[in-house]
């Protein structure tokens, strides 16, 4: 297959990132979008997408597509993915894979029955800085990995779907901490066997966001098969823009990565300018504007890998399979359960 025809479900933030990334790949052709948003015709016009549908089921029935790219709110991932898989299309699903483990299991079962590919969109695994860090680890540059710290934080989501647990599945951990969780499994290439979690509690127990049902701060201590550890964090209490920090401690070295605020460009502006990084609330004073933020966060390489999996009929790499999405969700759930009951949770 020379080119892969893609249908996107959704037309907001995640869909825009994915359209940009597909646009960098000569083998990716976004030919249709399905969305309930009233601005869908404008979205398709802006990105030269030839057809659009108000119902994704109609797109599955009428559009000539090979791959369905799911960019809708979390609670819809399973419904859309299962329908797409049953139609015989390959699937990309954004993180988290679903809001419930039983939904993730149903998605994996549908994929197995259909004999097609389902890929889990964890962009951190394709971030150039983190790929370089892993290469150094793989060649023994810091010895054996003993401990990893990883966090994704910012000031909070404005999406109405992020405010309710029924739509999002939780709060900051499932929405932001899911990235560090996926990353630490990948960098260790091991499963997590035990989880200890703590969260702010949600609603009026939150530190900063009482109107959000899910927690606005969460952390988890993860134990791997070899007895080593990771600390993962997600929070909505961080001002100053998206703040993604990773530290990897080995027996003979350390790697530190400032993924989101590590730009080589420094700017001082008394009046401010249009854009620095995601979620920043000001561009006045000294800032570190991103050079190519979407590339630095891994989106183009991630989606190119998924397109190549379809085009070249190869399996997605470890870390971005459907099974990896399920494993990440299981860890999130264990963090929530541990925070609730006040003890460590063993994973089978």
Sine and cosine of phi, psi and omega as CSV:
sin_phi,cos_phi,sin_psi,cos_psi,sin_omega,cos_omega
0.00,0.00,0.83,-0.56,-0.05,-1.00
-0.98,0.18,-0.72,0.69,-0.02,-1.00
-0.78,-0.62,0.46,-0.89,-0.02,-1.00
-0.93,-0.37,0.82,-0.57,0.01,-1.00
-1.00,0.02,0.80,-0.59,-0.16,-0.99
-0.89,-0.46,0.69,-0.72,0.18,-0.98
-0.90,-0.43,0.82,-0.57,-0.01,-1.00
-0.99,-0.16,0.68,-0.73,0.12,-0.99
-0.95,-0.30,0.90,-0.43,-0.11,-0.99
0.91,-0.41,0.43,-0.90,-0.03,-1.00
-0.54,-0.84,0.44,0.90,0.01,-1.00
-0.95,-0.32,-0.63,-0.77,-0.19,-0.98
-0.83,0.56,-0.83,0.56,-0.04,-1.00
-0.90,0.44,-0.64,0.77,0.01,-1.00
-0.89,0.46,-0.61,0.79,0.03,-1.00
-0.90,0.44,-0.69,0.72,0.06,-1.00
-0.86,0.52,-0.67,0.75,-0.04,-1.00
-0.95,0.32,-0.63,0.78,0.06,-1.00
-0.88,0.48,-0.69,0.72,0.04,-1.00
-0.86,0.52,-0.71,0.70,-0.04,-1.00
-0.91,0.41,-0.71,0.70,0.03,-1.00
-0.88,0.48,-0.54,0.84,-0.01,-1.00
-0.91,0.42,-0.33,0.94,0.05,-1.00
-1.00,0.09,-0.14,0.99,-0.11,-0.99
-0.95,-0.32,0.90,-0.44,-0.04,-1.00
-0.92,0.40,-0.27,0.96,-0.01,-1.00
-1.00,-0.09,-0.02,1.00,0.00,-1.00
-0.96,-0.27,0.77,-0.63,0.02,-1.00
-0.80,-0.61,0.96,-0.28,0.08,-1.00
-0.98,0.17,0.93,-0.36,-0.12,-0.99
-0.94,-0.33,-0.21,0.98,-0.03,-1.00
-0.38,-0.93,0.46,-0.89,0.11,-0.99
-0.69,-0.72,0.66,-0.75,0.10,-1.00
-0.88,-0.48,0.76,-0.64,-0.03,-1.00
-0.26,-0.97,0.48,-0.88,0.09,-1.00
-1.00,0.04,-0.11,0.99,-0.08,-1.00
-0.93,0.38,0.65,-0.76,-0.05,-1.00
-0.93,0.37,-0.38,0.93,-0.02,-1.00
-1.00,-0.02,0.24,0.97,-0.02,-1.00
-0.83,0.55,-0.70,0.71,0.03,-1.00
-0.86,0.51,-0.63,0.78,0.03,-1.00
-0.92,0.40,-0.64,0.77,0.04,-1.00
-0.85,0.52,-0.75,0.67,-0.02,-1.00
-0.92,0.39,-0.59,0.81,0.03,-1.00
-0.91,0.41,-0.67,0.75,-0.02,-1.00
-0.88,0.47,-0.59,0.80,-0.08,-1.00
-0.95,-0.30,0.24,0.97,0.08,-1.00
0.83,0.56,0.70,0.71,0.04,-1.00
-1.00,-0.09,0.84,-0.55,-0.23,-0.97
-0.94,0.33,-0.45,0.89,-0.07,-1.00
-0.64,-0.77,0.48,-0.88,0.02,-1.00
-0.60,-0.80,0.42,-0.91,-0.08,-1.00
-0.65,-0.76,0.55,-0.83,0.07,-1.00
-1.00,0.10,-0.25,0.97,-0.02,-1.00
-0.77,-0.63,0.83,-0.55,-0.03,-1.00
-0.90,0.44,-0.45,0.89,0.03,-1.00
-0.91,0.42,-0.60,0.80,0.06,-1.00
-0.92,0.39,-0.62,0.78,0.06,-1.00
-0.88,0.47,-0.68,0.73,0.01,-1.00
-0.89,0.46,-0.55,0.84,-0.03,-1.00
-0.98,0.21,-0.61,0.79,-0.20,-0.98
-0.95,-0.30,-0.49,0.87,-0.13,-0.99
-1.00,0.09,0.60,-0.80,0.06,-1.00
-1.00,0.03,1.00,-0.05,-0.06,-1.00
-0.74,-0.67,0.50,-0.87,0.03,-1.00
-0.98,-0.22,-0.48,0.88,-0.17,-0.98
-0.68,-0.74,0.76,-0.65,0.05,-1.00
-0.96,-0.27,0.83,-0.56,-0.05,-1.00
-0.95,-0.30,0.93,-0.36,-0.18,-0.98
-1.00,-0.09,0.91,-0.42,-0.07,-1.00
-0.76,-0.66,0.73,0.69,-0.01,-1.00
-0.94,-0.35,0.15,-0.99,0.03,-1.00
-0.82,0.57,0.44,-0.90,-0.16,-0.99
-0.77,0.63,-0.69,0.72,-0.12,-0.99
-0.93,0.38,-0.24,0.97,0.01,-1.00
-0.99,-0.10,-0.14,0.99,-0.08,-1.00
-0.83,0.56,-0.75,0.66,-0.08,-1.00
-0.90,0.43,-0.73,0.69,-0.03,-1.00
-0.84,0.54,-0.75,0.66,-0.06,-1.00
-0.94,0.35,-0.68,0.73,-0.03,-1.00
-0.88,0.47,-0.71,0.70,-0.03,-1.00
-0.89,0.45,-0.66,0.75,0.04,-1.00
-0.89,0.46,-0.68,0.74,-0.01,-1.00
-0.92,0.39,-0.68,0.74,0.01,-1.00
-0.90,0.44,-0.68,0.73,0.00,-1.00
-0.91,0.40,-0.38,0.92,0.07,-1.00
-0.99,0.14,-0.04,1.00,0.03,-1.00
1.00,0.01,0.18,0.98,0.01,-1.00
-1.00,-0.05,0.53,-0.85,0.19,-0.98
-0.95,0.32,0.37,-0.93,-0.14,-0.99
-0.69,-0.72,0.68,-0.74,0.29,-0.96
-0.94,-0.35,0.78,-0.63,0.09,-1.00
-0.85,-0.52,0.73,-0.68,0.03,-1.00
-0.92,0.38,0.23,-0.97,0.02,-1.00
-0.99,0.14,0.47,-0.88,-0.28,0.96
-0.93,0.38,0.32,-0.95,-0.05,-1.00
-0.84,0.54,-0.58,0.81,0.03,-1.00
-0.29,-0.96,0.01,-1.00,0.06,-1.00
-0.99,-0.13,-0.24,0.97,-0.02,-1.00
-0.71,-0.70,0.60,-0.80,-0.01,-1.00
-0.88,0.47,-0.59,0.80,0.00,-1.00
-0.90,0.43,-0.51,0.86,0.08,-1.00
-0.94,0.34,-0.65,0.76,0.06,-1.00
-0.88,0.48,-0.66,0.75,0.03,-1.00
-0.89,0.45,-0.64,0.77,0.03,-1.00
-0.91,0.42,-0.60,0.80,0.05,-1.00
-0.90,0.43,-0.70,0.71,0.00,-1.00
-0.91,0.42,-0.61,0.80,0.04,-1.00
-0.91,0.41,-0.67,0.74,0.03,-1.00
-0.90,0.44,-0.63,0.78,0.05,-1.00
-0.89,0.46,-0.70,0.71,-0.01,-1.00
-0.89,0.46,-0.67,0.74,0.00,-1.00
-0.92,0.40,-0.61,0.79,-0.05,-1.00
-0.98,0.18,-0.37,0.93,-0.02,-1.00
0.94,0.35,0.50,0.87,0.02,-1.00
-0.89,-0.46,-0.07,-1.00,-0.08,-1.00
-0.98,-0.21,0.63,-0.78,0.15,-0.99
-0.80,-0.60,0.82,-0.57,-0.11,-0.99
-0.87,-0.49,0.63,-0.78,-0.10,-0.99
-0.97,-0.26,0.85,-0.53,-0.20,-0.98
-1.00,0.08,0.98,0.22,0.13,-0.99
-0.99,-0.16,0.99,-0.14,-0.14,-0.99
-0.94,0.34,-0.46,0.89,-0.02,-1.00
-0.82,0.57,-0.56,0.83,-0.06,-1.00
-0.90,0.43,-0.36,0.93,-0.02,-1.00
-0.96,-0.29,0.02,1.00,0.05,-1.00
-0.89,0.45,0.81,-0.59,-0.07,-1.00
-0.80,0.60,-0.66,0.75,-0.02,-1.00
-0.91,0.42,-0.61,0.79,-0.02,-1.00
-0.98,0.21,-0.53,0.85,0.13,-0.99
-0.89,0.45,-0.64,0.77,0.05,-1.00
-0.91,0.41,-0.66,0.75,0.03,-1.00
-0.87,0.49,-0.68,0.73,0.00,-1.00
-0.92,0.40,-0.62,0.78,0.03,-1.00
-0.87,0.49,-0.65,0.76,0.04,-1.00
-0.90,0.43,-0.67,0.74,0.06,-1.00
-0.89,0.46,-0.69,0.72,-0.07,-1.00
-0.90,0.43,-0.49,0.87,0.03,-1.00
-1.00,0.04,0.07,1.00,0.04,-1.00
1.00,0.09,0.32,0.95,-0.10,-0.99
-0.89,0.45,-0.48,0.88,0.05,-1.00
-0.85,-0.52,0.34,0.94,-0.02,-1.00
0.96,0.27,-0.46,-0.89,0.03,-1.00
-0.99,0.17,0.66,-0.75,0.00,-1.00
-0.96,0.26,0.82,-0.57,-0.01,-1.00
-0.98,-0.22,-0.54,0.84,-0.18,-0.98
-0.33,-0.94,0.68,-0.73,0.04,-1.00
-0.79,-0.62,0.73,-0.69,0.15,-0.99
-0.91,-0.41,0.74,-0.68,-0.01,-1.00
-0.51,-0.86,0.68,-0.73,0.01,-1.00
-0.60,-0.80,0.51,-0.86,0.26,-0.96
-0.80,-0.60,0.80,-0.60,-0.06,-1.00
-0.58,-0.81,0.48,-0.87,0.20,-0.98
-0.31,-0.95,-0.22,-0.98,-0.18,-0.98
-1.00,0.05,-0.10,0.99,0.06,-1.00
0.78,-0.62,0.53,-0.85,0.02,-1.00
-1.00,0.08,0.65,-0.76,0.06,-1.00
-1.00,-0.08,-0.06,1.00,-0.01,-1.00
-0.92,0.39,0.72,-0.69,0.05,-1.00
-0.88,0.47,-0.43,0.90,-0.01,-1.00
-0.97,0.25,-0.27,0.96,0.04,-1.00
-1.00,0.07,-0.13,0.99,-0.08,-1.00
-1.00,0.01,-0.33,0.94,-0.09,-1.00
-0.90,-0.44,0.73,-0.69,-0.02,-1.00
-0.89,0.46,-0.57,0.82,-0.03,-1.00
-0.90,0.44,-0.44,0.90,0.00,-1.00
-1.00,-0.06,-0.60,0.80,-0.12,-0.99
-0.98,-0.20,-0.47,0.88,-0.04,-1.00
1.00,-0.10,-0.12,0.99,-0.03,-1.00
0.24,-0.97,-0.55,-0.83,-0.01,-1.00
-0.83,-0.56,-0.80,-0.61,-0.14,-0.99
-0.90,0.44,-0.53,0.85,-0.04,-1.00
-0.94,0.35,-0.73,0.69,-0.03,-1.00
-0.96,0.29,-0.45,0.89,-0.06,-1.00
-1.00,-0.01,-0.62,0.79,-0.03,-1.00
-0.93,-0.38,-0.74,0.67,-0.04,-1.00
-0.90,0.43,-0.26,0.96,0.06,-1.00
-0.86,0.51,-0.51,0.86,0.03,-1.00
-0.92,0.39,-0.81,0.59,0.07,-1.00
-0.84,0.55,-0.61,0.79,0.02,-1.00
-0.88,0.48,-0.75,0.67,0.04,-1.00
-0.88,0.48,-0.63,0.78,-0.03,-1.00
-0.92,0.39,-0.72,0.69,-0.09,-1.00
-0.92,0.39,-0.56,0.83,0.11,-0.99
-0.88,0.48,-0.66,0.75,-0.04,-1.00
-0.93,0.36,-0.71,0.70,-0.05,-1.00
-0.93,0.37,-0.54,0.84,0.05,-1.00
-1.00,0.06,-0.39,0.92,-0.07,-1.00
0.82,0.57,0.65,0.76,0.00,-1.00
-0.62,-0.78,0.30,-0.95,0.08,-1.00
-1.00,0.01,0.42,-0.91,0.08,-1.00
-1.00,0.03,0.73,-0.68,-0.05,-1.00
-0.94,-0.35,-0.28,0.96,0.01,-1.00
-0.49,-0.87,0.56,-0.83,-0.07,-1.00
-0.70,-0.71,0.71,-0.70,0.19,-0.98
-0.85,-0.53,0.79,-0.61,-0.08,-1.00
-0.78,-0.62,0.39,-0.92,0.09,-1.00
-0.57,-0.82,0.67,-0.74,0.03,-1.00
-0.68,-0.74,0.27,-0.96,0.02,-1.00
-0.96,0.29,-0.32,0.95,0.16,-0.99
0.95,-0.32,-0.40,0.92,0.03,-1.00
1.00,-0.01,0.45,-0.89,0.05,-1.00
0.81,0.59,-0.78,-0.63,-0.09,-1.00
-0.92,0.39,-0.24,0.97,0.05,-1.00
-0.99,0.10,-0.12,0.99,0.02,-1.00
-0.93,0.37,0.37,-0.93,0.00,-1.00
-0.97,0.25,-0.59,0.81,-0.18,-0.98
-0.70,-0.72,-0.37,0.93,-0.16,-0.99
-0.82,-0.58,0.97,0.24,-0.02,-1.00
-0.92,0.39,-0.35,0.94,0.02,-1.00
-0.99,0.15,-0.06,1.00,0.00,-1.00
-0.99,-0.15,0.83,-0.56,-0.03,-1.00
-0.91,0.42,-0.63,0.78,0.02,-1.00
-0.98,0.18,0.17,-0.99,-0.04,-1.00
-0.93,0.35,0.55,-0.84,0.10,-1.00
-0.98,-0.20,0.03,1.00,0.14,-0.99
-0.50,-0.86,0.69,-0.73,0.05,-1.00
-0.41,-0.91,0.52,-0.85,0.08,-1.00
-0.59,-0.81,0.45,-0.89,0.04,-1.00
-0.64,-0.77,0.66,-0.75,0.15,-0.99
-0.98,-0.21,0.87,-0.49,-0.07,-1.00
-0.95,-0.32,0.69,-0.72,0.08,-1.00
-0.95,-0.32,0.77,-0.64,0.00,-1.00
-1.00,-0.04,0.12,-0.99,-0.03,-1.00
-0.84,0.54,-0.54,0.84,-0.05,-1.00
-1.00,-0.01,0.14,0.99,0.05,-1.00
1.00,0.07,0.06,1.00,0.07,-1.00
-1.00,0.04,0.11,-0.99,-0.21,-0.98
-0.76,-0.65,0.34,-0.94,0.19,-0.98
-0.65,-0.76,0.54,-0.84,0.12,-0.99
-0.90,-0.44,0.86,-0.51,-0.01,-1.00
-0.88,-0.47,0.57,-0.82,-0.04,-1.00
-0.63,-0.78,0.59,-0.81,0.19,-0.98
-0.67,-0.75,0.73,-0.68,0.06,-1.00
-0.50,-0.87,0.38,-0.93,0.06,-1.00
-0.93,-0.37,0.40,0.92,-0.05,-1.00
-0.94,-0.35,0.13,0.99,-0.09,-1.00
-1.00,-0.10,0.87,-0.49,0.09,-1.00
-1.00,-0.05,0.27,-0.96,0.06,-1.00
0.99,-0.14,0.09,1.00,0.05,-1.00
0.95,-0.30,0.19,-0.98,0.03,-1.00
-0.80,0.60,0.80,-0.61,-0.09,-1.00
-0.78,-0.62,0.99,-0.16,-0.01,-1.00
-0.92,-0.39,0.91,-0.42,-0.05,-1.00
-0.80,-0.60,0.69,-0.72,0.00,-1.00
-0.75,-0.66,0.71,-0.70,0.09,-1.00
-0.75,-0.66,0.75,-0.67,-0.03,-1.00
-0.83,-0.56,0.87,-0.49,-0.06,-1.00
-0.95,-0.32,0.83,-0.55,0.01,-1.00
-0.89,-0.45,0.06,-1.00,-0.02,-1.00
-0.93,0.38,-0.35,0.94,-0.02,-1.00
-0.67,-0.74,0.40,0.92,0.02,-1.00
0.06,-1.00,0.08,-1.00,-0.02,-1.00
-0.64,-0.77,0.62,-0.78,0.14,-0.99
-0.85,-0.52,0.75,-0.66,0.07,-1.00
-0.82,-0.57,0.75,-0.66,-0.05,-1.00
-0.79,-0.62,0.82,-0.57,0.17,-0.99
-0.99,-0.16,1.00,-0.06,-0.19,-0.98
-0.95,0.30,-0.63,0.78,-0.15,-0.99
-0.97,-0.24,-0.39,0.92,-0.05,-1.00
-0.84,-0.55,0.48,0.88,-0.04,-1.00
-0.97,-0.23,0.47,0.88,-0.03,-1.00
-0.87,0.49,0.59,-0.80,0.10,-0.99
-0.98,0.22,-0.04,1.00,-0.05,-1.00
-0.98,-0.21,0.78,-0.63,0.12,-0.99
-0.90,-0.44,0.70,-0.71,-0.03,-1.00
-0.75,-0.66,0.71,-0.71,0.22,-0.98
-0.93,-0.36,0.82,-0.57,0.00,-1.00
-0.70,-0.71,0.84,-0.55,0.02,-1.00
-0.97,0.23,-0.48,0.88,-0.04,-1.00
-0.98,-0.22,-0.22,0.98,-0.05,-1.00
1.00,0.02,0.24,-0.97,0.02,-1.00
-0.58,-0.81,-0.06,-1.00,-0.29,-0.96
-0.94,0.35,-0.68,0.74,-0.15,-0.99
-0.36,-0.93,0.69,-0.72,0.08,-1.00
-0.91,-0.41,-0.94,0.34,0.06,-1.00
-0.60,-0.80,0.23,-0.97,0.01,-1.00
-0.84,0.54,0.71,-0.71,0.11,-0.99
0.95,0.30,0.07,1.00,0.07,-1.00
-0.94,0.34,0.58,-0.82,-0.07,-1.00
-0.98,-0.20,-0.06,1.00,0.05,-1.00
-0.38,-0.92,0.47,-0.88,0.14,-0.99
-0.87,-0.49,0.31,0.95,0.06,-1.00
-1.00,0.07,0.44,-0.90,-0.04,-1.00
0.97,0.24,-0.44,-0.90,0.01,-1.00
-0.99,0.13,0.76,-0.65,0.05,-1.00
-0.67,-0.74,0.25,-0.97,0.04,-1.00
-0.85,-0.53,0.99,0.16,-0.07,-1.00
-0.92,0.38,0.65,-0.76,0.06,-1.00
-0.90,0.45,0.57,-0.82,0.06,-1.00
-1.00,0.08,-0.77,0.63,0.08,-1.00
-0.56,-0.83,0.99,0.13,-0.18,-0.98
-0.87,0.49,-0.68,0.73,-0.05,-1.00
-0.92,0.40,-0.61,0.79,0.07,-1.00
-0.92,0.39,-0.70,0.71,-0.03,-1.00
-0.88,0.47,-0.52,0.85,0.02,-1.00
-1.00,0.04,-0.05,1.00,0.19,-0.98
0.99,-0.16,0.00,1.00,-0.13,-0.99
-0.88,0.47,-0.74,0.67,-0.04,-1.00
-0.88,0.47,-0.69,0.72,0.00,-1.00
-0.93,0.37,-0.59,0.81,0.03,-1.00
-0.86,0.51,-0.81,0.59,-0.09,-1.00
-0.96,0.30,-0.48,0.88,0.12,-0.99
-0.90,0.43,-0.63,0.78,0.06,-1.00
-0.88,0.48,-0.69,0.73,-0.01,-1.00
-0.91,0.41,-0.67,0.75,0.04,-1.00
-0.88,0.47,-0.67,0.75,0.03,-1.00
-0.91,0.42,-0.55,0.84,0.06,-1.00
-0.86,0.50,-0.63,0.77,0.04,-1.00
-0.97,0.25,-0.74,0.67,-0.10,-1.00
-0.90,0.43,-0.63,0.78,-0.08,-1.00
-0.97,-0.25,0.07,1.00,0.00,-1.00
0.80,0.61,0.84,0.54,0.06,-1.00
-0.82,-0.57,0.33,-0.94,-0.04,-1.00
-0.99,0.16,0.57,-0.82,0.10,-0.99
-0.90,0.45,0.50,-0.86,-0.05,-1.00
-0.93,0.36,0.33,-0.94,0.04,-1.00
-0.87,0.49,0.77,-0.64,-0.03,-1.00
0.92,-0.39,-0.41,0.91,-0.02,-1.00
-0.78,-0.63,0.39,0.92,0.13,-0.99
-1.00,0.09,0.24,-0.97,0.09,-1.00
-0.84,0.54,-0.62,0.79,0.01,-1.00
-0.88,0.48,-0.55,0.83,0.01,-1.00
-0.95,0.33,-0.59,0.81,0.09,-1.00
-0.89,0.46,-0.65,0.76,0.04,-1.00
-0.91,0.42,-0.68,0.73,0.00,-1.00
-0.88,0.48,-0.65,0.76,0.02,-1.00
-0.90,0.44,-0.66,0.75,0.02,-1.00
-0.91,0.42,-0.62,0.79,0.04,-1.00
-0.88,0.47,-0.63,0.78,0.03,-1.00
-0.92,0.38,-0.68,0.73,0.07,-1.00
-0.83,0.56,-0.74,0.67,-0.01,-1.00
-0.88,0.48,-0.61,0.79,0.01,-1.00
-0.93,0.38,-0.59,0.81,0.09,-1.00
-0.88,0.48,-0.71,0.70,0.02,-1.00
-0.89,0.46,-0.69,0.73,-0.01,-1.00
-0.91,0.41,-0.67,0.74,0.03,-1.00
-0.88,0.47,-0.69,0.73,0.03,-1.00
-0.89,0.46,-0.57,0.82,-0.03,-1.00
-0.96,0.30,-0.69,0.72,-0.12,-0.99
-0.99,-0.14,-0.22,0.98,0.07,-1.00
0.97,0.25,0.51,0.86,0.06,-1.00
-0.49,-0.87,0.23,-0.97,0.00,-1.00
-0.92,0.38,0.55,-0.84,0.04,-1.00
-0.92,-0.39,0.83,-0.56,0.07,-1.00
-0.99,0.10,0.65,-0.76,0.08,-1.00
-0.95,-0.31,0.66,-0.75,-0.03,-1.00
-0.92,0.38,0.00,0.00,0.00,0.00
